[in-house]
């Protein structure tokens, strides 16, 4: 909330653990999103420069789970986002469980994402109060659709395509899988 009120975005930084297997956090850093640089991996060149802001919060966590701020740098070396644009800050956008439920219900009813976006904007009194961008909503719908595709569904489709190819030598198909071997695209 502090970042939102001032007008900057936050990103997660370094994390150290008491126990790597159980992932019990020992130290956690949070940085201003304008800290550091983004490099192009292959060439090592800077793709774009940030303000290299040093604002940050470091928390130490006891084994009992008690969080304690051990380092706090509050000075920023850049301008803040004006109030009318703060809802667009990346660290402030989130599809809540309630919002996600509405989106899933409306998608399953056949309503297009742009129409859901319009509805949510009207419902809360403006797009700046929705809490997410339309792109966030598209990403959410895509991820939820990918979760709903079961292995059996994809295999049934591939089996059907193989049968059609066996019957027709001119029939061609291609499938694309994601990193978890889930079906993402089909061309026939």
C-alpha positions as CSV (number, residue, x, y, z in Angstrom):
1,X,0.0,0.0,0.0
2,X,2.9,2.3,0.7
3,X,4.2,1.9,-2.9
4,X,0.7,2.4,-4.3
5,X,0.2,5.6,-2.3
6,X,3.5,7.1,-3.4
7,X,3.3,5.8,-7.0
8,X,6.0,3.2,-7.6
9,X,6.0,-0.5,-8.2
10,X,7.7,-3.2,-6.1
11,X,9.5,-6.3,-7.2
12,X,10.8,-9.3,-5.3
13,X,14.5,-9.5,-4.7
14,X,16.9,-12.0,-3.0
15,X,15.5,-14.8,-0.9
16,X,17.5,-16.9,1.5
17,X,16.2,-19.9,3.4
18,X,16.8,-21.5,6.8
19,X,16.2,-24.9,5.2
20,X,16.3,-25.2,1.4
21,X,14.2,-28.3,1.3
22,X,11.3,-26.9,3.3
23,X,11.7,-23.4,1.8
24,X,11.6,-21.7,5.2
25,X,12.4,-18.1,4.5
26,X,15.3,-16.6,6.4
27,X,15.8,-13.3,4.5
28,X,13.7,-11.6,1.9
29,X,14.4,-8.4,-0.1
30,X,11.9,-6.2,-1.9
31,X,13.1,-3.5,-4.3
32,X,11.7,-0.6,-6.1
33,X,11.0,-1.9,-9.6
34,X,13.4,0.7,-11.1
35,X,16.3,-0.8,-9.3
36,X,19.0,-2.3,-11.5
37,X,19.3,-3.0,-15.2
38,X,17.8,-5.5,-17.6
39,X,20.4,-7.2,-19.8
40,X,20.0,-9.0,-23.1
41,X,21.2,-12.4,-22.2
42,X,23.0,-13.5,-25.4
43,X,24.9,-10.3,-26.1
44,X,25.2,-9.0,-22.5
45,X,24.1,-5.5,-23.7
46,X,21.7,-3.4,-21.7
47,X,18.3,-3.7,-23.3
48,X,17.0,-0.7,-21.4
49,X,18.1,1.2,-18.4
50,X,16.2,1.8,-15.2
51,X,16.8,4.7,-12.8
52,X,18.9,2.3,-10.7
53,X,16.8,3.3,-7.6
54,X,18.3,2.0,-4.4
55,X,15.0,2.1,-2.4
56,X,14.4,-1.3,-0.8
57,X,13.2,-3.3,2.3
58,X,15.0,-6.2,3.8
59,X,13.2,-8.6,6.2
60,X,14.8,-11.2,8.3
61,X,12.6,-14.0,9.4
62,X,13.1,-16.0,12.5
63,X,12.7,-19.8,12.6
64,X,9.4,-19.2,14.4
65,X,8.2,-17.2,11.4
66,X,8.5,-13.7,12.9
67,X,9.3,-11.0,10.2
68,X,11.5,-8.1,11.2
69,X,12.6,-5.2,9.0
70,X,16.4,-5.0,9.2
71,X,17.1,-2.6,6.3
72,X,15.0,0.2,4.9
73,X,16.0,2.6,2.2
74,X,13.2,5.0,1.4
75,X,14.8,7.5,-0.9
76,X,13.9,7.2,-4.6
77,X,15.9,8.9,-7.5
78,X,13.0,9.1,-10.0
79,X,9.6,10.6,-10.3
80,X,6.5,8.7,-9.1
81,X,3.5,7.7,-11.2
82,X,0.7,10.2,-11.0
83,X,-2.4,9.1,-9.1
84,X,-4.5,8.5,-12.2
85,X,-2.1,5.9,-13.5
86,X,-1.2,4.0,-10.3
87,X,-3.7,1.3,-10.9
88,X,-1.5,0.2,-13.9
89,X,1.6,-0.4,-11.7
90,X,2.5,-4.1,-12.1
91,X,2.8,-4.9,-8.4
92,X,-0.6,-3.5,-7.7
93,X,-2.5,-5.6,-10.3
94,X,-4.0,-8.9,-9.1
95,X,-6.9,-11.1,-10.2
96,X,-8.5,-11.8,-6.8
97,X,-10.4,-15.0,-6.1
98,X,-13.7,-13.2,-6.3
99,X,-12.9,-11.5,-9.6
100,X,-11.5,-14.7,-11.0
101,X,-14.7,-16.5,-10.1
102,X,-16.8,-13.9,-12.0
103,X,-14.4,-14.0,-15.0
104,X,-14.6,-17.9,-15.2
105,X,-18.3,-17.9,-14.9
106,X,-18.8,-15.3,-17.6
107,X,-16.3,-17.1,-19.9
108,X,-18.0,-20.4,-19.4
109,X,-21.3,-18.6,-20.4
110,X,-19.7,-17.7,-23.7
111,X,-19.1,-14.0,-23.0
112,X,-16.0,-12.5,-24.7
113,X,-13.2,-11.1,-22.5
114,X,-13.6,-7.6,-23.9
115,X,-17.3,-7.7,-22.8
116,X,-16.3,-9.0,-19.4
117,X,-13.8,-6.1,-19.1
118,X,-16.6,-3.6,-20.0
119,X,-18.9,-5.2,-17.4
120,X,-16.3,-5.0,-14.7
121,X,-15.4,-1.4,-15.5
122,X,-19.1,-0.4,-15.3
123,X,-19.6,-2.5,-12.1
124,X,-16.9,-0.8,-10.1
125,X,-17.2,2.7,-11.6
126,X,-14.3,2.9,-14.0
127,X,-11.5,0.8,-15.5
128,X,-9.0,2.4,-13.2
129,X,-10.8,0.7,-10.3
130,X,-10.9,-2.8,-11.8
131,X,-7.5,-3.6,-10.4
132,X,-6.2,-5.4,-13.5
133,X,-5.6,-4.6,-17.1
134,X,-7.4,-6.2,-20.0
135,X,-4.1,-8.0,-20.8
136,X,-4.1,-9.4,-17.3
137,X,-7.6,-10.7,-17.8
138,X,-6.7,-12.3,-21.2
139,X,-3.7,-14.0,-19.5
140,X,-5.9,-15.2,-16.6
141,X,-8.4,-16.7,-19.0
142,X,-5.7,-18.4,-21.0
143,X,-4.1,-19.9,-17.9
144,X,-7.4,-21.2,-16.6
145,X,-8.2,-22.7,-20.0
146,X,-4.9,-24.5,-20.0
147,X,-5.6,-25.9,-16.5
148,X,-8.9,-27.3,-17.7
149,X,-7.5,-29.2,-20.6
150,X,-7.0,-32.7,-19.3
151,X,-4.5,-35.2,-20.7
152,X,-7.4,-37.4,-21.9
153,X,-8.9,-34.6,-23.9
154,X,-5.7,-33.8,-25.8
155,X,-5.0,-37.5,-26.4
156,X,-8.5,-38.0,-27.8
157,X,-8.0,-35.2,-30.2
158,X,-4.6,-36.5,-31.4
159,X,-6.1,-40.0,-31.8
160,X,-8.9,-38.6,-34.0
161,X,-6.4,-36.6,-36.1
162,X,-4.3,-39.8,-36.6
163,X,-7.4,-41.7,-37.7
164,X,-8.3,-39.1,-40.2
165,X,-4.7,-39.1,-41.6
166,X,-4.8,-42.9,-41.9
167,X,-8.0,-42.6,-44.0
168,X,-6.9,-39.6,-46.1
169,X,-3.3,-39.3,-47.3
170,X,-3.8,-35.6,-48.1
171,X,-4.9,-34.8,-44.5
172,X,-2.1,-33.1,-42.5
173,X,-2.0,-32.0,-38.9
174,X,0.5,-30.5,-36.4
175,X,0.2,-30.1,-32.7
176,X,2.2,-27.8,-30.4
177,X,2.8,-28.5,-26.7
178,X,3.8,-26.3,-23.8
179,X,6.6,-26.9,-21.3
180,X,4.4,-29.3,-19.3
181,X,3.5,-31.3,-22.4
182,X,0.0,-29.8,-22.6
183,X,-1.6,-29.2,-25.9
184,X,-1.6,-25.5,-26.9
185,X,-2.2,-25.3,-30.6
186,X,-3.5,-27.6,-33.4
187,X,-3.3,-27.0,-37.1
188,X,-5.1,-29.3,-39.6
